[in-house]
Amino acid sequence: GARRSERAQALGAMASGGANRARVAFYQAGPRIGNPYLEDPSLQRFLRLFLNGCDAGERGEIEADLERFGDKCAGPYLEMAQNAERFKPELEQFDQWGRRVDRLHLAEGWKYFKAESAIEGIVAIPHERKSPFARVHQAAKLALFTPSSGMYGCPLAMTSGSAYAIENLLNAQRAGSLSLQPKTVAELEEAYANLTTRDPSKFWTSGQWFTEKKGGSDLSRATETVAVGKESVAGTHELFGYKWFTSAVDADMTLLLASISENADAPMHGDRRPLSLFFMRLRRHPALATEDDDEDGLEIESPLNGVQVVRLKDKMATRSLPTAELVLEHSNAHLISPAGTGVKTVMPMLVITRFYNSITAVANQMRMRNLAIDFAHKRNAFGDAIVNKPLHLQNLFEYDMDTRGNLLMVLEMARLLGLADCGRATEEEEALLRIYTTLSKLFTAREVVRLMSDG
C-alpha cells in the first residue's frame, strides 16, 4: 500500500509539474545581427585599402555614412524585410465591375524599401559625385543593404543599370554620335533624373525585360517581340510580344529589345532579326492617361501602357519580388538605339546588373559568416562553446577566408568601374573590367551556393 501511495504521489507531481517543466525547457539562443559595418573588421580594412588616395573629406563622409547605414540594416530594415517576405505580392486582374485593371498589391515592407533606396542614394551615389571612389562606396553600401532588404536589391540592379545605360545614351547624343528624336531625348532626361534622385516621391525603378519563352543567351533568335513604327506623343513605335519572366513588374519604366517590323504579325521562322533597344513606360504617358475614360466618365486608375499581366510567378524563393508573365499589345515605346544595334547598346546595363549580382552573392556570404561566428560563441557542445573546438574553428576560418577573397574581388571590380566612370581607366583596366563583370558573376554565384550551404 505504501508503494502504491508513493507511486500515486509521484504521478501526481509529474502531472502537476508538466507546465513548469515546459517553461524551463531548453531554448537555444539564436545568432545576433549587429551593425554589419562596425562588426566586420575585414570590410573596414579592405575599404581603407580601396579608398587609399581618396580625399580625406570624402573618405570621412563614406565611413560615417556606412556606420550610420549599418544601424538601419541591423534594425528597422530587418523588420521590414520580414514584412515583405511574409506578405507576398498579389495581382488583382479585374475590378468589381469586370474591368481589366491588373493592379498589384504589395507589402508595406516592399514599398518602404523603395523609399529608403531613394533616401539613401543607393542608385544615386555614383551619379552624384563623379569620383573614382563612388563605386566602392556604392558596393560597400550594397553589401550591407542586400541581406536586410527583402530582395529589393534586384529592382535596384536593373534601376542602376538603366541609369548607367541612359547616361551613356545622353552623352552620345550630346557628343553628336547618336541622333534621337527630341521627344525621346526629353523622355530619357526625365527618366534619368527620376532614376538617380534621392526624393522618394519622384524616384523611379526600372525593369529589364529580355526573357521570352524560347530563352537562352542567343537573344536575336529568342526574342519575338516586334516593334511597329507609330509616331505619337508617347513614343516612336508600338510593341507587340510576350515576356515570359519579368522581374520588378511594379517598376515605372523598362528597357527591352524588339525587332523593328512593318507588321505586328510578321512570322519569325527562327531567323535572326536585328534587335533594337527601346525605352517604355509601364503606365500610359501622362498626355494619354485620361483618353481612356469609359462611357460613364469613370477614369481607369493608373492604366497600363498596353501591358496585360498574365500571372505572377509562384516561386520557391524571392517571393517578395513581383515577377510576372506579360503580354505587350500596342505598348508605346521610344527607339533609343540605332536600328539593329540593341544588344550592343544595352551592354552597359548588363555590366551594372552583373556588378550588382556579384555584390549580392558576396553580401549574403558575409551575412552568413557573421551569423555563423556569433552562433559559434552561443552554442555549447561537450561542455564548451563550439568556437573553442579546433575542427569547428578551422571550418569558420576557411569560410571567412573564402568570403574575404570574394569580397576583395567585387571591390576590385567596383574600383575599376569607378575609374571607367570618370574616364581614368587605362586600356588594360578597361579590358580587366570587361573580364571581371562576366567571370565575377559566374564565380560568386557558384560560391554563394556552396558557402550558404556550408553556413
Buried (B, 14 or more C-beta within 10 A) or exposed (E): EEEEEEEEEEEEEEEEEEEEEEEEEEEEEEBEBBBBBBBBEBBBEBBEEBBEEBEEEBBEBBBEBBEEBBBBBBEEBBEBBBBBBEBBBEBEEEEEEEEEBBBBEBBEBBBBBBEBBBEBBBBBBBBEEEBBBBBBBBBBBBBBBBBBBBBBBBBBBBBBBBBBBBBBBBEBBEEEEBEBBEBBBEBBEBBBBBBBBBEBEEBBBBBBBBBBEBEEEEBBBBBBBBBBEEEEEBBBBBBBBBBBBBBBBBBBBBBBBBBBBEEBEBEBEEEEBEBBBBBBBBBBBEEBBEEEEEEEEEEBEEBBBBBBBBEBBEEEEBBBBBBBBBBBBEBBBBBBBBEBEBBEBBEBBBBBBBBBBBBBBBBBBBBBBBBBBBBBBBBEEEEEBBBBBEEBEEBBEEBBEBBBEBBBBBBBBBBBBBBBBBEEBEEEBEEBBBEBBEBBBEBBEEBBEEBEEBB
